[in-house]
Amino acid sequence: MPVRPGRCRATVRPPPGLGRSGCAGAPILKPETVQAMASSQIPGLAMPTSPGSTTFGYGFALVTDPAAAGVPMTAGTWRWGGVYGHSWFVDPARRLAVVGLTNIALEGMKGEFVADLRAAIYAGLE
């Protein structure tokens, strides 16, 4: 089956709700753990790099206002990037998980590559 832009067949289903699947169908995490991970753990505190648009859950940043953040993701998207060139996000509303691994350090974490990858993926969903 040919792969069209914006479409692919995953060999591993990504975890939009980590508590819903696992080995032999058993949950990996309890639903309340997933809820805590995907809830702000710093309510009312502004993040200096993205005030009003992003907050922190347990283990990752959470997009709270996509328009203010300037991203096509939906509110509630989990995301993170690392200084050695990786970036990932899970958009539960769109049932989408993306991992970008590069060897281009800061560019692969928060540069044009990340913005272009994200834009291409969401453009393919439209």
All heavy atoms as an XYZ file, in Angstrom:
913
protein
N       0.847     -1.178      0.000
C       0.000      0.000      0.000
C       0.890      1.237      0.000
O       1.714      1.404      0.881
C      -0.877     -0.028      1.247
C      -1.706      1.170      1.449
S      -2.775      0.885      2.891
C      -3.256      2.540      3.172
N       0.768      2.120     -0.991
C       1.598      3.325     -1.009
C       1.220      4.268      0.133
O       0.065      4.343      0.540
C       1.290      3.958     -2.365
C       0.002      3.350     -2.804
C      -0.129      2.022     -2.121
N       2.222      4.960      0.632
C       2.005      5.915      1.709
C       1.810      7.290      1.099
O       2.632      7.755      0.328
C       3.202      5.920      2.688
C       2.995      6.966      3.754
C       3.388      4.544      3.301
N       0.697      7.911      1.412
C       0.410      9.255      0.926
C       0.884     10.268      1.965
O       0.952      9.945      3.145
C      -1.095      9.421      0.710
C      -1.615      8.525     -0.403
C      -3.103      8.650     -0.537
N      -3.717      8.028      0.635
C      -4.893      8.353      1.134
N      -5.605      9.279      0.586
N      -5.368      7.727      2.179
N       1.227     11.483      1.556
C       1.631     12.508      2.529
C       0.583     12.663      3.625
O      -0.616     12.717      3.347
C       1.739     13.784      1.695
C       1.957     13.302      0.293
C       1.215     11.987      0.194
N       1.035     12.678      4.848
C       0.136     12.846      5.977
C      -0.523     11.563      6.432
O      -1.283     11.567      7.383
N      -0.246     10.449      5.782
C      -0.862      9.169      6.147
C       0.225      8.103      6.268
O       1.134      8.036      5.449
C      -1.845      8.702      5.072
C      -2.841      9.736      4.677
C      -4.027      9.673      5.592
N      -5.008     10.627      5.109
C      -5.782     11.289      5.914
N      -5.728     11.120      7.188
N      -6.649     12.145      5.436
N       0.123      7.278      7.249
C       1.034      6.149      7.361
C       0.366      5.065      8.183
O      -0.590      5.314      8.908
C       2.362      6.555      7.981
S       2.250      7.007      9.713
N       0.856      3.875      8.052
C       0.370      2.772      8.863
C       1.386      2.552      9.964
O       2.559      2.302      9.695
C       0.223      1.507      8.031
C      -0.903      1.595      7.046
C      -1.202      0.287      6.399
N       0.004     -0.458      6.110
C       0.034     -1.569      5.394
N      -1.059     -2.053      4.901
N       1.159     -2.193      5.166
N       0.966      2.646     11.184
C       1.873      2.444     12.310
C       1.974      0.966     12.635
O       0.992      0.246     12.595
C       1.371      3.218     13.532
N       3.189      0.526     12.952
C       3.352     -0.856     13.384
C       3.126     -0.959     14.888
O       2.830     -2.018     15.398
C       4.753     -1.383     13.043
O       5.727     -0.511     13.607
C       4.946     -1.452     11.539
N       3.269      0.149     15.571
C       2.996      0.211     17.005
C       2.018      1.346     17.212
O       2.247      2.454     16.750
C       4.289      0.488     17.814
C       3.971      0.650     19.282
C       5.298     -0.612     17.589
N       0.926      1.090     17.863
C      -0.054      2.145     18.101
C       0.438      3.051     19.218
O       0.692      2.589     20.325
C      -1.400      1.541     18.498
C      -2.023      0.737     17.400
C      -2.601      1.660     16.359
N      -3.072      0.883     15.231
C      -3.184      1.376     14.018
N      -2.885      2.615     13.775
N      -3.602      0.617     13.045
N       0.601      4.351     18.955
C       1.052      5.277     19.992
C       0.008      5.441     21.087
O      -1.173      5.192     20.862
C       1.291      6.578     19.245
C       0.669      6.411     17.923
C       0.411      4.964     17.674
N       0.420      5.845     22.245
C      -0.463      5.871     23.409
C      -1.142      7.200     23.689
O      -0.731      7.930     24.568
C       0.487      5.541     24.551
C       1.790      6.153     24.108
C       1.805      6.030     22.615
N      -2.212      7.591     22.966
C      -2.898      8.826     23.321
C      -3.409      8.817     24.759
O      -3.472      9.836     25.395
C      -4.045      8.907     22.324
C      -3.582      8.121     21.162
C      -2.755      7.006     21.747
N      -3.757      7.679     25.289
C      -4.142      7.538     26.696
C      -3.383      6.342     27.245
O      -3.822      5.215     27.104
N      -2.240      6.579     27.808
C      -1.359      5.485     28.214
C      -2.051      4.415     29.037
O      -1.633      3.277     29.042
C      -0.175      6.034     29.018
C       0.822      6.863     28.243
C       1.835      7.487     29.191
C       1.525      6.038     27.197
N      -3.119      4.757     29.727
C      -3.801      3.789     30.566
C      -4.685      2.824     29.806
O      -5.231      1.919     30.387
N      -4.834      2.980     28.487
C      -5.773      2.158     27.737
C      -5.163      0.938     27.065
O      -5.882      0.121     26.542
C      -6.456      3.005     26.674
C      -7.454      3.952     27.296
C      -8.194      4.653     26.226
N      -7.710      6.023     26.248
C      -7.951      6.913     25.339
N      -8.654      6.619     24.299
N      -7.489      8.127     25.442
N      -3.865      0.824     26.998
C      -3.297     -0.333     26.320
C      -1.977     -0.700     26.966
O      -1.374      0.077     27.676
C      -3.081     -0.031     24.844
O      -2.123      1.000     24.699
N      -1.556     -1.885     26.708
C      -0.295     -2.344     27.250
C      -0.091     -3.788     26.868
O      -0.749     -4.313     25.973
N       0.790     -4.439     27.542
C       1.088     -5.832     27.271
C      -0.166     -6.670     27.501
O      -0.784     -6.606     28.563
C       2.222     -6.280     28.175
S       2.769     -7.945     27.846
N      -0.548     -7.412     26.505
C      -1.734     -8.277     26.567
C      -2.998     -7.493     26.896
O      -3.933     -8.019     27.482
C      -1.513     -9.387     27.591
N      -3.033     -6.208     26.531
C      -4.215     -5.398     26.744
C      -4.360     -4.831     28.137
O      -5.301     -4.107     28.416
N      -3.435     -5.159     29.040
C      -3.504     -4.640     30.403
C      -3.050     -3.183     30.419
O      -2.119     -2.818     29.706
C      -2.627     -5.477     31.328
N      -3.675     -2.341     31.226
C      -3.249     -0.938     31.306
C      -1.813     -0.823     31.807
O      -1.376     -1.596     32.655
C      -4.214     -0.322     32.318
C      -5.374     -1.248     32.362
C      -4.845     -2.612     32.050
N      -1.100      0.164     31.249
C       0.252      0.452     31.714
C       0.172      1.335     32.956
O       0.884      1.132     33.920
C       1.069      1.151     30.608
C       1.226      0.198     29.420
C       2.425      1.589     31.128
C       1.794      0.849     28.182
N      -0.706      2.321     32.909
C      -0.903      3.249     34.020
C      -2.379      3.304     34.379
O      -3.249      3.110     33.523
C      -0.435      4.650     33.632
C       1.034      4.809     33.269
C       1.291      6.199     32.722
C       1.927      4.533     34.467
N      -2.649      3.629     35.614
C      -4.037      3.810     36.041
C      -4.584      5.076     35.380
O      -3.857      6.046     35.161
C      -4.098      3.974     37.556
C      -3.701      2.750     38.322
C      -3.762      3.039     39.807
C      -3.301      1.828     40.608
N      -3.277      2.124     42.042
N      -5.887      5.095     35.077
C      -6.486      6.294     34.458
C      -6.242      7.566     35.268
O      -6.011      8.629     34.696
C      -7.971      5.949     34.384
C      -8.015      4.459     34.339
C      -6.849      4.008     35.195
N      -6.278      7.470     36.597
C      -6.047      8.671     37.408
C      -4.598      9.154     37.312
O      -4.328     10.348     37.438
C      -6.472      8.462     38.866
C      -5.860      7.272     39.560
C      -6.657      5.982     39.436
O      -7.512      5.840     38.550
O      -6.411      5.087     40.245
N      -3.659      8.242     37.054
C      -2.266      8.642     36.858
C      -2.123      9.408     35.552
O      -1.473     10.449     35.493
C      -1.334      7.410     36.853
O      -1.506      6.691     38.075
C       0.116      7.812     36.689
N      -2.752      8.904     34.499
C      -2.723      9.585     33.210
C      -3.374     10.962     33.333
O      -2.864     11.953     32.808
C      -3.412      8.742     32.120
C      -3.489      9.506     30.798
C      -2.683      7.423     31.932
N      -4.480     11.039     34.049
C      -5.160     12.323     34.255
C      -4.256     13.316     34.975
O      -4.188     14.487     34.603
C      -6.459     12.119     35.038
C      -7.256     13.390     35.248
C      -7.723     14.024     33.949
O      -8.117     13.330     33.027
N      -7.663     15.334     33.867
N      -3.532     12.853     35.992
C      -2.607     13.731     36.717
C      -1.456     14.181     35.812
O      -1.055     15.343     35.849
C      -2.064     13.029     37.953
N      -0.948     13.265     34.991
C       0.138     13.612     34.072
C      -0.297     14.681     33.084
O       0.496     15.551     32.725
C       0.599     12.369     33.308
C       1.314     11.347     34.148
S       1.641      9.820     33.240
C       2.882     10.381     32.074
N      -1.547     14.613     32.653
C      -2.052     15.518     31.631
C      -2.769     16.728     32.220
O      -3.489     17.425     31.509
C      -2.982     14.751     30.692
N      -2.571     16.996     33.492
C      -3.161     18.165     34.154
C      -2.044     19.089     34.618
O      -0.950     18.637     34.976
C      -3.976     17.720     35.376
O      -5.015     16.867     34.982
N      -2.325     20.370     34.643
C      -1.322     21.333     35.083
C      -0.911     21.064     36.525
O      -1.758     20.927     37.408
C      -1.857     22.753     34.961
O      -0.888     23.668     35.453
N       0.382     21.011     36.743
C       0.914     20.843     38.090
C       1.450     22.163     38.633
O       1.974     22.212     39.741
C       2.002     19.764     38.097
C       1.496     18.400     37.644
C       0.335     17.899     38.479
O       0.344     17.993     39.699
N      -0.696     17.377     37.808
N       1.314     23.231     37.841
C       1.722     24.567     38.272
C       0.622     25.582     37.970
O       0.862     26.616     37.356
C       3.054     24.997     37.630
C       2.945     24.989     36.091
C       4.210     24.139     38.096
C       4.085     25.706     35.392
N      -0.616     25.302     38.381
C      -1.708     26.212     38.018
C      -1.438     27.642     38.492
O      -0.967     27.860     39.603
C      -2.925     25.610     38.710
C      -2.406     24.672     39.727
C      -1.033     24.254     39.293
N      -1.699     28.572     37.596
C      -1.539     29.981     37.937
C      -0.131     30.520     37.756
O       0.076     31.720     37.840
N       0.851     29.657     37.501
C       2.221     30.126     37.292
C       2.495     30.246     35.801
O       2.207     29.326     35.039
C       3.231     29.162     37.917
C       3.172     29.011     39.429
C       4.172     27.954     39.888
C       3.467     30.337     40.109
N       3.047     31.372     35.379
C       3.352     31.590     33.967
C       4.720     31.009     33.638
O       5.666     31.173     34.401
C       3.346     33.079     33.648
N       4.808     30.322     32.516
C       6.101     29.841     32.036
C       6.757     30.978     31.271
O       6.148     31.554     30.368
C       5.917     28.612     31.144
C       5.461     27.392     31.912
S       5.188     25.943     30.866
C       6.777     25.731     30.104
N       7.987     31.335     31.598
C       8.628     32.494     30.967
C       8.738     32.406     29.448
O       8.636     33.404     28.762
C      10.020     32.528     31.585
C       9.999     31.596     32.721
C       8.824     30.696     32.579
N       8.915     31.205     28.905
C       9.096     31.080     27.457
C       7.781     31.040     26.690
O       7.763     31.245     25.488
C       9.908     29.818     27.114
O       9.234     28.676     27.662
C      11.317     29.906     27.683
N       6.687     30.767     27.372
C       5.388     30.723     26.694
C       4.267     31.033     27.673
O       3.410     30.204     27.928
C       5.179     29.358     26.033
O       5.344     28.328     26.979
N       4.266     32.242     28.225
C       3.244     32.587     29.222
C       1.836     32.507     28.655
O       1.564     32.984     27.564
C       3.611     34.015     29.623
C       4.439     34.543     28.514
C       5.124     33.355     27.893
N       0.953     31.847     29.393
C      -0.443     31.774     29.016
C      -0.792     30.727     27.980
O      -1.956     30.534     27.672
N       0.200     30.041     27.419
C      -0.108     29.074     26.367
C       0.352     27.659     26.693
O      -0.074     26.716     26.044
C       0.518     29.507     25.044
O       1.927     29.520     25.147
N       1.210     27.502     27.668
C       1.765     26.201     28.010
C       1.950     26.106     29.511
O       2.252     27.090     30.172
C       3.137     25.992     27.323
O       2.992     26.230     25.925
C       3.667     24.598     27.521
N       1.759     24.914     30.042
C       1.976     24.664     31.465
C       2.717     23.341     31.598
O       3.078     22.727     30.592
C       0.630     24.652     32.231
O       0.899     24.571     33.629
C      -0.251     23.492     31.804
N       2.962     22.894     32.806
C       3.639     21.620     33.024
C       2.731     20.612     33.680
O       2.061     20.906     34.670
C       4.866     21.786     33.930
C       6.091     22.257     33.219
C       6.600     23.500     33.477
C       6.723     21.445     32.298
C       7.735     23.947     32.835
C       7.855     21.880     31.637
C       8.370     23.140     31.905
N       2.710     19.408     33.136
C       2.111     18.251     33.792
C       3.264     17.489     34.434
O       4.331     18.047     34.655
N       3.063     16.226     34.713
C       4.164     15.397     35.207
C       4.917     14.833     34.011
O       4.409     13.984     33.296
C       3.645     14.239     36.058
C       3.135     14.642     37.414
C       1.887     14.245     37.838
C       3.907     15.403     38.277
C       1.406     14.590     39.082
C       3.442     15.775     39.511
C       2.194     15.362     39.918
O       1.724     15.722     41.153
N       6.120     15.312     33.764
C       6.975     14.728     32.741
C       6.999     15.420     31.399
O       7.786     15.054     30.540
N       6.164     16.422     31.166
C       6.136     17.082     29.875
C       5.372     18.395     29.980
O       4.707     18.672     30.965
C       5.501     16.202     28.797
C       4.295     15.433     29.277
C       3.078     16.049     29.465
C       4.408     14.077     29.562
C       1.976     15.339     29.915
C       3.306     13.355     30.005
C       2.087     13.981     30.185
N       5.478     19.196     28.929
C       4.718     20.439     28.839
C       3.345     20.132     28.241
O       3.186     19.181     27.481
C       5.450     21.447     27.962
N       2.370     20.934     28.596
C       1.003     20.790     28.097
C       0.595     22.073     27.384
O       0.718     23.161     27.946
C       0.032     20.554     29.249
C       0.240     19.295     30.075
C      -0.523     19.389     31.383
C      -0.203     18.095     29.284
N       0.109     21.946     26.175
C      -0.394     23.104     25.438
C      -1.773     23.431     25.986
O      -2.662     22.584     26.001
C      -0.463     22.819     23.927
C      -1.078     23.996     23.186
C       0.914     22.491     23.380
N      -1.955     24.667     26.472
C      -3.249     25.080     27.010
C      -3.988     26.018     26.065
O      -5.206     26.047     26.052
C      -3.079     25.774     28.374
O      -2.168     26.865     28.232
C      -2.543     24.790     29.411
N      -3.241     26.790     25.279
C      -3.841     27.733     24.342
C      -3.050     27.677     23.036
O      -2.058     28.400     22.877
C      -3.830     29.138     24.931
C      -4.551     30.157     24.062
O      -4.759     29.898     22.854
O      -4.902     31.224     24.591
N      -3.457     26.814     22.111
C      -2.703     26.657     20.866
C      -2.542     27.958     20.076
O      -1.477     28.196     19.506
C      -3.512     25.640     20.073
C      -4.308     24.898     21.089
C      -4.598     25.899     22.174
N      -3.566     28.791     20.036
C      -3.470     30.044     19.280
C      -2.392     30.949     19.874
O      -1.572     31.515     19.143
C      -4.816     30.756     19.260
N      -2.366     31.079     21.188
C      -1.348     31.904     21.841
C       0.043     31.304     21.675
O       1.035     32.030     21.589
C      -1.675     32.077     23.322
N       0.124     29.967     21.629
C       1.411     29.293     21.454
C       1.869     29.333     19.996
O       3.030     29.066     19.701
C       1.321     27.849     21.930
N       0.930     29.635     19.078
C       1.268     29.672     17.665
C       1.514     28.290     17.077
O       2.356     28.124     16.204
N       0.754     27.294     17.557
C       0.916     25.921     17.075
C      -0.434     25.374     16.603
O      -1.478     25.801     17.078
C       1.506     24.996     18.168
C       2.904     25.444     18.555
C       0.615     24.939     19.400
N      -0.414     24.417     15.670
C      -1.669     23.846     15.182
C      -2.220     22.735     16.076
O      -3.256     22.160     15.775
C      -1.273     23.283     13.808
C       0.161     22.916     13.968
C       0.731     23.947     14.903
N      -1.538     22.432     17.149
C      -1.958     21.364     18.058
C      -3.256     21.747     18.756
O      -3.648     22.908     18.764
C      -0.869     21.139     19.114
C       0.473     20.806     18.545
S       1.744     21.061     19.794
C       3.101     20.225     19.022
N      -3.905     20.777     19.375
C      -5.098     21.071     20.149
C      -4.720     21.275     21.611
O      -3.661     20.814     22.062
C      -6.129     19.928     20.040
O      -5.546     18.731     20.546
C      -6.566     19.716     18.613
N      -5.575     21.967     22.346
C      -5.343     22.138     23.782
C      -5.292     20.751     24.418
O      -6.076     19.874     24.074
C      -6.456     22.974     24.407
N      -4.352     20.560     25.321
C      -4.188     19.263     25.959
C      -3.086     18.420     25.339
O      -2.800     17.323     25.802
N      -2.438     18.932     24.280
C      -1.317     18.208     23.668
C      -0.145     18.175     24.630
O       0.176     19.160     25.274
C      -0.905     18.881     22.339
O      -1.981     18.767     21.426
C       0.338     18.248     21.745
N       0.483     17.009     24.726
C       1.680     16.833     25.553
C       2.880     16.998     24.638
O       2.889     16.472     23.530
C       1.763     15.443     26.153
C       0.513     14.837     26.682
C      -0.650     15.468     27.025
C       0.292     13.457     26.939
N      -1.563     14.562     27.491
C      -1.002     13.314     27.442
C       1.079     12.311     26.794
C      -1.540     12.087     27.800
C       0.546     11.092     27.151
C      -0.737     10.982     27.654
N       3.925     17.681     25.086
C       5.109     17.826     24.230
C       6.370     18.036     25.051
O       6.322     18.472     26.207
C       4.921     18.957     23.235
C       4.905     20.344     23.841
C       4.719     21.368     22.750
N       4.795     22.713     23.285
C       4.768     23.793     22.565
N       4.675     23.698     21.248
N       4.822     24.976     23.116
N       7.501     17.723     24.396
C       8.800     17.950     25.028
C       9.882     17.853     23.971
O       9.686     17.292     22.910
C       9.062     16.931     26.129
C      10.103     17.415     27.089
C      11.384     16.952     27.218
C       9.960     18.474     28.028
N      12.046     17.661     28.193
C      11.182     18.608     28.704
C       8.924     19.336     28.361
C      11.394     19.561     29.696
C       9.129     20.278     29.348
C      10.351     20.381     30.003
N      11.030     18.406     24.260
C      12.192     18.311     23.384
C      13.446     18.262     24.226
O      13.443     18.692     25.378
N      14.497     17.731     23.651
C      15.754     17.607     24.383
C      16.904     18.248     23.638
O      16.919     18.295     22.405
N      17.861     18.733     24.388
C      18.974     19.497     23.841
C      19.790     18.697     22.819
O      20.449     19.279     21.968
C      19.868     20.057     24.971
C      20.700     18.965     25.606
C      20.737     21.178     24.470
N      19.741     17.383     22.843
C      20.514     16.602     21.881
C      19.750     16.317     20.594
O      20.145     15.471     19.812
C      21.038     15.312     22.529
C      22.061     15.630     23.585
C      21.758     15.509     24.929
C      23.303     16.131     23.233
C      22.685     15.838     25.902
C      24.241     16.472     24.193
C      23.924     16.329     25.527
O      24.834     16.669     26.480
N      18.661     17.015     20.359
C      18.023     16.964     19.059
C      16.780     16.115     18.932
O      16.465     15.647     17.853
N      16.047     15.915     20.013
C      14.788     15.191     19.862
C      13.614     16.093     20.237
O      13.762     17.039     21.006
C      14.758     13.900     20.690
C      14.526     14.121     22.143
N      15.549     14.435     23.016
C      13.399     14.085     22.884
C      15.050     14.584     24.233
N      13.746     14.380     24.176
N      12.489     15.775     19.662
C      11.255     16.502     19.954
C      10.111     15.521     19.770
O      10.132     14.706     18.845
C      11.100     17.675     18.990
O       9.898     18.361     19.228
N       9.131     15.576     20.651
C       7.978     14.685     20.518
C       6.725     15.375     21.021
O       6.810     16.320     21.792
C       8.191     13.360     21.257
C       8.372     13.487     22.744
C       9.562     13.563     23.418
C       7.355     13.539     23.745
N       9.351     13.662     24.767
C       7.999     13.654     24.997
C       5.969     13.511     23.713
C       7.290     13.737     26.195
C       5.270     13.599     24.905
C       5.935     13.707     26.122
N       5.594     14.905     20.539
C       4.324     15.377     21.068
C       3.256     14.320     20.875
O       3.346     13.472     20.001
C       3.895     16.718     20.461
C       3.615     16.710     18.990
C       2.342     16.423     18.510
C       4.608     17.003     18.077
C       2.066     16.442     17.150
C       4.347     17.021     16.718
C       3.082     16.742     16.254
N       2.257     14.374     21.742
C       1.076     13.516     21.663
C      -0.127     14.439     21.712
O      -0.286     15.202     22.653
C       1.017     12.502     22.836
C      -0.274     11.701     22.788
C       2.229     11.579     22.829
N      -0.937     14.368     20.673
C      -2.157     15.168     20.589
C      -3.321     14.190     20.774
O      -3.781     13.574     19.816
C      -2.221     15.864     19.228
C      -3.366     16.850     19.108
O      -4.382     16.674     19.826
O      -3.261     17.774     18.281
N      -3.790     14.000     22.027
C      -4.840     13.011     22.279
C      -6.126     13.267     21.505
O      -6.777     12.319     21.064
C      -5.088     13.111     23.785
C      -3.867     13.738     24.343
C      -3.343     14.639     23.261
N      -6.486     14.530     21.302
C      -7.727     14.838     20.588
C      -7.675     14.361     19.138
O      -8.692     13.965     18.574
C      -8.007     16.340     20.636
N      -6.496     14.376     18.556
C      -6.335     13.928     17.170
C      -5.819     12.485     17.078
O      -5.567     11.994     15.981
C      -5.357     14.845     16.436
C      -5.801     16.277     16.373
C      -6.146     16.635     14.970
N      -6.547     18.028     14.890
C      -6.271     18.786     13.876
N      -5.588     18.330     12.860
N      -6.692     20.019     13.845
N      -5.613     11.852     18.239
C      -5.064     10.492     18.307
C      -3.767     10.398     17.510
O      -3.564      9.533     16.662
C      -6.075      9.456     17.838
C      -7.333      9.437     18.707
C      -8.275      8.305     18.427
N      -7.667      6.987     18.345
C      -7.296      6.219     19.388
N      -7.475      6.665     20.606
N      -6.775      5.030     19.194
N      -2.854     11.342     17.821
C      -1.625     11.506     17.063
C      -0.430     11.528     18.004
O      -0.460     12.222     19.029
C      -1.713     12.829     16.291
C      -0.534     13.267     15.461
C      -0.329     12.304     14.289
C      -0.772     14.677     14.940
N       0.592     10.765     17.688
C       1.851     10.797     18.435
C       2.985     10.917     17.422
O       3.019     10.205     16.422
C       2.021      9.539     19.269
N       3.922     11.842     17.677
C       5.028     12.097     16.754
C       6.324     12.183     17.554
O       6.378     12.842     18.589
C       4.817     13.420     15.983
C       6.019     13.745     15.109
C       3.548     13.355     15.157
N       7.358     11.520     17.048
C       8.689     11.590     17.649
C       9.654     11.973     16.551
O       9.709     11.320     15.502
C       9.118     10.240     18.266
C      10.530     10.326     18.831
C       8.135      9.805     19.332
N      10.421     13.034     16.773
C      11.460     13.447     15.835
C      12.808     13.273     16.506
O      13.046     13.856     17.563
N      13.665     12.457     15.919
C      15.008     12.217     16.453
C      16.026     12.704     15.428
O      15.985     12.289     14.266
C      15.226     10.725     16.728
C      14.237     10.080     17.687
C      14.431      8.572     17.721
C      14.378     10.665     19.079
N      16.905     13.593     15.857
C      17.921     14.129     14.956
C      19.272     14.114     15.659
O      19.366     13.787     16.839
C      17.607     15.589     14.557
O      17.890     16.445     15.666
C      16.160     15.765     14.120
N      20.288     14.517     14.951
C      21.591     14.726     15.564
C      22.010     16.189     15.399
O      23.180     16.492     15.270
C      22.639     13.773     14.977
C      22.885     14.032     13.504
O      22.187     14.822     12.873
N      23.896     13.371     12.950
N      21.025     17.073     15.397
C      21.309     18.491     15.158
C      21.031     19.345     16.388
O      20.645     20.501     16.281
C      20.567     19.010     13.915
C      19.081     18.653     13.955
C      21.194     18.468     12.645
C      18.263     19.212     12.812
N      21.248     18.778     17.541
C      21.185     19.472     18.835
C      20.004     20.432     18.943
O      18.870     20.033     18.766
C      22.512     20.144     19.138
N      20.267     21.683     19.211
C      19.189     22.629     19.511
C      18.176     22.759     18.382
O      16.990     22.923     18.631
C      19.772     23.993     19.867
C      20.653     24.007     21.114
C      21.254     25.387     21.315
C      19.893     23.561     22.334
N      18.615     22.675     17.138
C      17.697     22.763     15.999
C      16.669     21.637     16.041
O      15.499     21.838     15.753
C      18.482     22.702     14.682
C      17.623     22.605     13.444
C      16.786     23.843     13.176
O      17.165     24.941     13.589
O      15.732     23.693     12.545
N      17.101     20.450     16.430
C      16.191     19.306     16.491
C      15.266     19.344     17.687
O      14.289     18.602     17.757
N      15.570     20.221     18.639
C      14.730     20.346     19.829
C      13.680     21.442     19.664
O      12.529     21.257     20.011
C      15.598     20.662     21.056
C      14.792     20.883     22.325
S      15.799     21.367     23.739
C      16.053     23.093     23.431
N      14.107     22.605     19.137
C      13.206     23.750     19.136
C      13.400     24.668     17.930
O      13.002     25.816     17.949
C      13.443     24.537     20.426
C      12.334     25.470     20.784
C      12.548     26.081     22.139
C      11.398     27.007     22.432
N      11.372     27.487     23.762
N      13.986     24.165     16.867
C      14.272     25.014     15.715
C      13.263     24.877     14.599
O      12.150     24.382     14.781
N      13.692     25.289     13.400
C      12.818     25.236     12.229
C      12.413     23.814     11.874
O      11.306     23.585     11.385
C      13.497     25.896     11.031
C      13.496     27.401     11.098
C      14.075     28.007      9.832
O      13.705     27.561      8.716
O      14.896     28.924      9.960
N      13.307     22.845     12.103
C      12.972     21.455     11.815
C      11.701     21.043     12.547
O      10.799     20.457     11.963
C      14.130     20.525     12.206
C      13.724     19.071     12.240
C      13.620     18.346     11.064
C      13.434     18.442     13.431
C      13.227     17.014     11.082
C      13.040     17.114     13.468
C      12.936     16.395     12.281
N      11.636     21.357     13.828
C      10.477     20.980     14.642
C       9.218     21.674     14.128
O       8.172     21.042     13.965
C      10.729     21.315     16.132
C       9.489     21.036     16.965
C      11.927     20.535     16.652
N       9.318     22.965     13.860
C       8.153     23.713     13.358
C       7.716     23.192     11.988
O       6.517     23.031     11.733
C       8.493     25.199     13.278
N       8.679     22.899     11.114
C       8.342     22.385      9.778
C       7.724     20.995      9.847
O       6.767     20.698      9.132
C       9.586     22.354      8.884
C      10.086     23.729      8.503
O       9.355     24.726      8.733
O      11.221     23.826      7.988
N       8.264     20.128     10.707
C       7.720     18.783     10.875
C       6.282     18.854     11.376
O       5.377     18.225     10.828
C       8.587     17.980     11.849
C       8.090     16.583     12.219
C       8.056     15.681     11.001
C       8.965     15.995     13.323
N       6.073     19.659     12.411
C       4.728     19.818     12.983
C       3.755     20.368     11.943
O       2.643     19.859     11.777
C       4.831     20.743     14.198
C       3.537     20.962     14.927
C       3.739     21.828     16.153
N       4.381     23.091     15.823
C       5.429     23.601     16.468
N       5.960     22.983     17.495
N       5.942     24.754     16.110
N       4.172     21.396     11.205
C       3.300     22.004     10.190
C       2.950     20.996      9.094
O       1.797     20.927      8.651
C       3.975     23.236      9.587
N       3.923     20.203      8.661
C       3.669     19.215      7.607
C       2.697     18.144      8.076
O       1.800     17.742      7.322
C       4.990     18.585      7.162
N       2.846     17.697      9.302
C       1.970     16.659      9.829
C       0.540     17.166      9.933
O      -0.405     16.522      9.468
C       2.478     16.142     11.182
C       3.762     15.331     10.948
C       1.418     15.335     11.917
C       4.535     15.018     12.172
N       0.356     18.341     10.515
C      -0.993     18.871     10.652
C      -1.598     19.256      9.309
O      -2.807     19.106      9.111
C      -1.028     20.020     11.656
C      -1.041     19.512     13.084
C       0.127     19.361     13.793
C      -2.228     19.153     13.698
C       0.124     18.865     15.092
C      -2.261     18.656     14.990
C      -1.074     18.514     15.687
O      -1.103     18.023     16.960
N      -0.786     19.721      8.360
C      -1.297     20.025      7.021
C      -1.801     18.753      6.348
O      -2.801     18.768      5.628
C      -0.221     20.676      6.161
N      -1.139     17.629      6.602
C      -1.559     16.359      6.043
C      -2.861     15.838      6.634
O      -3.534     15.001      6.037
N      -3.225     16.328      7.809
C      -4.468     15.906      8.450
C      -5.672     16.684      7.944
O      -6.800     16.253      8.138
C      -4.369     16.077      9.973
C      -3.341     15.215     10.685
C      -3.271     15.601     12.163
C      -3.641     13.748     10.525
N      -5.430     17.826      7.364
C      -6.530     18.705      6.912
C      -7.212     18.125      5.713
O      -6.707     17.513      4.879
C      -5.989     20.093      6.589
C      -5.210     20.686      7.743
C      -6.059     21.381      8.775
O      -6.998     22.082      8.397
O      -5.795     21.194      9.959
